[in-house]
Amino acid sequence: MPSRRPLSPKRLVISDTARGDIREVILYLADQAGIEVAERFLERIDAELITLAELGHSGVSREWVSPGLRMHVLGDYCIYFRVTDDETRIIRFLNGSRDVNVIVFDQQ
């Protein structure tokens, strides 16, 4: 099977940790701003993750945090991910104010 080009669309994989991050954000938004706001933001997250996978390679390098790590901004949040030949793997979904130097970005 031939290797995909770096900029080709990839399969989207979301780590359990990133799913938990997103769940926390949505529950917080539902509590603070209402279910409609939370649902709209979840739809926006879904669309952004799909776009990341379709692009095949985007975001800015965060090699200084962890090898192969990339980051994409969505409002006040940062999507941390890695790209392989076949996958865009979402590692974490964190508020941009978080100190990434104290967060573990293992090879999820």
C-alpha positions as semicolon CSV with decimal commas, in nm:
position;residue;x (nm);y (nm);z (nm)
1;M;0,000;0,000;0,000
2;P;0,152;0,335;-0,101
3;S;0,217;0,593;0,170
4;R;-0,012;0,895;0,176
5;R;0,127;1,235;0,106
6;P;0,172;1,454;0,417
7;L;-0,104;1,695;0,310
8;S;-0,365;1,434;0,224
9;P;-0,683;1,382;0,430
10;K;-0,641;1,162;0,736
11;R;-0,861;0,947;0,957
12;L;-0,969;1,141;1,267
13;V;-0,886;0,973;1,598
14;I;-0,980;1,139;1,929
15;S;-0,803;1,018;2,242
16;D;-1,002;0,933;2,553
17;T;-0,826;1,219;2,730
18;A;-0,933;1,469;2,463
19;R;-1,290;1,334;2,477
20;G;-1,285;1,396;2,853
21;D;-1,150;1,750;2,800
22;I;-1,430;1,827;2,554
23;R;-1,693;1,674;2,783
24;E;-1,577;1,897;3,072
25;V;-1,593;2,210;2,855
26;I;-1,942;2,126;2,728
27;L;-2,074;2,049;3,077
28;Y;-1,929;2,375;3,207
29;L;-2,083;2,573;2,921
30;A;-2,421;2,405;2,970
31;D;-2,413;2,495;3,338
32;Q;-2,292;2,852;3,288
33;A;-2,452;2,958;2,959
34;G;-2,723;2,703;2,885
35;I;-2,762;2,387;2,684
36;E;-2,814;2,570;2,353
37;V;-2,478;2,748;2,382
38;A;-2,307;2,422;2,478
39;E;-2,462;2,235;2,185
40;R;-2,358;2,507;1,938
41;F;-2,002;2,499;2,067
42;L;-1,993;2,119;2,045
43;E;-2,105;2,143;1,681
44;R;-1,827;2,396;1,623
45;I;-1,571;2,163;1,784
46;D;-1,689;1,869;1,570
47;A;-1,663;2,075;1,252
48;E;-1,314;2,199;1,344
49;L;-1,185;1,848;1,420
50;I;-1,322;1,718;1,091
51;T;-1,156;2,006;0,906
52;L;-0,822;1,930;1,076
53;A;-0,843;1,570;0,955
54;E;-0,951;1,672;0,604
55;L;-0,662;1,915;0,570
56;G;-0,424;1,640;0,666
57;H;-0,172;1,874;0,823
58;S;-0,216;2,211;0,985
59;G;-0,167;2,396;1,308
60;V;0,159;2,518;1,453
61;S;0,441;2,306;1,584
62;R;0,466;2,248;1,957
63;E;0,779;2,030;1,934
64;W;0,918;2,216;2,236
65;V;0,634;2,066;2,443
66;S;0,636;1,711;2,303
67;P;0,777;1,546;1,988
68;G;0,540;1,567;1,690
69;L;0,284;1,776;1,878
70;R;0,091;2,043;1,687
71;M;-0,166;2,297;1,806
72;H;-0,469;2,464;1,649
73;V;-0,668;2,745;1,813
74;L;-1,047;2,741;1,841
75;G;-1,168;3,049;2,025
76;D;-1,027;3,036;2,379
77;Y;-0,924;2,672;2,338
78;C;-0,627;2,490;2,194
79;I;-0,654;2,161;2,012
80;Y;-0,335;1,958;2,054
81;F;-0,280;1,683;1,799
82;R;-0,032;1,469;1,609
83;V;-0,036;1,381;1,240
84;T;0,082;1,047;1,103
85;D;0,070;0,911;0,748
86;D;-0,286;0,792;0,806
87;E;-0,428;0,976;1,110
88;T;-0,489;1,309;1,270
89;R;-0,486;1,210;1,637
90;I;-0,641;1,463;1,878
91;I;-0,446;1,446;2,205
92;R;-0,593;1,723;2,423
93;F;-0,852;2,004;2,408
94;L;-0,749;2,269;2,660
95;N;-0,822;2,627;2,753
96;G;-0,553;2,851;2,604
97;S;-0,466;2,988;2,948
98;R;-0,341;2,647;3,067
99;D;0,032;2,609;3,130
100;V;0,131;2,339;2,881
101;N;0,468;2,294;3,052
102;V;0,297;2,102;3,335
103;I;0,071;1,888;3,114
104;V;0,173;1,545;2,991
105;F;0,126;1,499;2,617
106;D;0,212;1,132;2,591
107;Q;0,187;0,927;2,274
108;Q;-0,188;0,867;2,306
